[in-house]
Amino acid sequence: MDKLNVISLLVQAGNAFRKGEPMKGAILIGAATIAPKNRKLSYLVQGVVTADNIRKRFK
């Protein structure tokens, strides 16, 4: 399960860089680096990024 989470975070980071959002991409890469050691923190970061995406969509 940890490998899937890391892969998901890296794919999301790649999409963020592709869309021109380098800060979001860097945050997701950071979350991917800590994911194997602290799964809850990486899920928290991923949730915050998702909440920000939803907030921007409904703005």
C-alpha atoms as a printed R data frame, in Angstrom:
   type eleno elety resid chain resno       x      y       z
1  ATOM     1    CA   MET     A     1   0.000  0.000   0.000
2  ATOM     2    CA   ASP     A     2   2.868  2.373   0.720
3  ATOM     3    CA   LYS     A     3   4.265  1.983  -2.793
4  ATOM     4    CA   LEU     A     4   0.892  2.823  -4.298
5  ATOM     5    CA   ASN     A     5   0.680  5.980  -2.186
6  ATOM     6    CA   VAL     A     6   4.173  7.069  -3.259
7  ATOM     7    CA   ILE     A     7   3.368  6.427  -6.919
8  ATOM     8    CA   SER     A     8   0.123  8.370  -6.600
9  ATOM     9    CA   LEU     A     9   1.905 11.329  -5.021
10 ATOM    10    CA   LEU     A    10   4.580 11.346  -7.731
11 ATOM    11    CA   VAL     A    11   1.981 11.225 -10.510
12 ATOM    12    CA   GLN     A    12   0.107 14.110  -8.915
13 ATOM    13    CA   ALA     A    13   3.381 16.042  -8.624
14 ATOM    14    CA   GLY     A    14   4.096 15.441 -12.307
15 ATOM    15    CA   ASN     A    15   0.662 16.730 -13.248
16 ATOM    16    CA   ALA     A    16   1.152 19.808 -11.078
17 ATOM    17    CA   PHE     A    17   4.481 20.595 -12.757
18 ATOM    18    CA   ARG     A    18   2.919 20.025 -16.178
19 ATOM    19    CA   LYS     A    19   0.102 22.464 -15.358
20 ATOM    20    CA   GLY     A    20   2.572 25.139 -14.256
21 ATOM    21    CA   GLU     A    21   2.147 24.770 -10.495
22 ATOM    22    CA   PRO     A    22   5.710 24.162  -9.276
23 ATOM    23    CA   MET     A    23   4.960 24.859  -5.600
24 ATOM    24    CA   LYS     A    24   2.214 22.247  -5.488
25 ATOM    25    CA   GLY     A    25   4.479 19.808  -7.317
26 ATOM    26    CA   ALA     A    26   7.293 20.369  -4.830
27 ATOM    27    CA   ILE     A    27   4.938 19.851  -1.886
28 ATOM    28    CA   LEU     A    28   3.709 16.573  -3.370
29 ATOM    29    CA   ILE     A    29   7.267 15.363  -4.002
30 ATOM    30    CA   GLY     A    30   8.068 16.186  -0.379
31 ATOM    31    CA   ALA     A    31   5.043 14.189   0.724
32 ATOM    32    CA   ALA     A    32   6.219 11.272  -1.432
33 ATOM    33    CA   THR     A    33   9.610 11.295   0.290
34 ATOM    34    CA   ILE     A    34   8.081 11.083   3.763
35 ATOM    35    CA   ALA     A    35   5.285  8.662   2.822
36 ATOM    36    CA   PRO     A    36   7.186  5.429   3.627
37 ATOM    37    CA   LYS     A    37   8.101  6.695   7.111
38 ATOM    38    CA   ASN     A    38   4.996  8.664   8.062
39 ATOM    39    CA   ARG     A    39   1.931  7.549   6.149
40 ATOM    40    CA   LYS     A    40  -0.551  9.708   8.091
41 ATOM    41    CA   LEU     A    41   1.380 12.899   7.388
42 ATOM    42    CA   SER     A    42   1.565 12.143   3.674
43 ATOM    43    CA   TYR     A    43  -2.205 11.528   3.601
44 ATOM    44    CA   LEU     A    44  -2.718 14.846   5.401
45 ATOM    45    CA   VAL     A    45  -0.640 16.711   2.820
46 ATOM    46    CA   GLN     A    46  -2.474 14.982  -0.018
47 ATOM    47    CA   GLY     A    47  -5.820 15.907   1.561
48 ATOM    48    CA   VAL     A    48  -4.820 19.553   1.923
49 ATOM    49    CA   VAL     A    49  -3.761 19.719  -1.724
50 ATOM    50    CA   THR     A    50  -7.049 18.115  -2.769
51 ATOM    51    CA   ALA     A    51  -9.042 20.560  -0.623
52 ATOM    52    CA   ASP     A    52  -7.160 23.447  -2.241
53 ATOM    53    CA   ASN     A    53  -8.011 22.094  -5.701
54 ATOM    54    CA   ILE     A    54 -11.691 21.864  -4.772
55 ATOM    55    CA   ARG     A    55 -11.639 25.367  -3.289
56 ATOM    56    CA   LYS     A    56 -10.152 26.789  -6.498
57 ATOM    57    CA   ARG     A    57 -12.666 24.940  -8.664
58 ATOM    58    CA   PHE     A    58 -15.674 26.424  -6.832
59 ATOM    59    CA   LYS     A    59 -14.219 29.908  -6.517
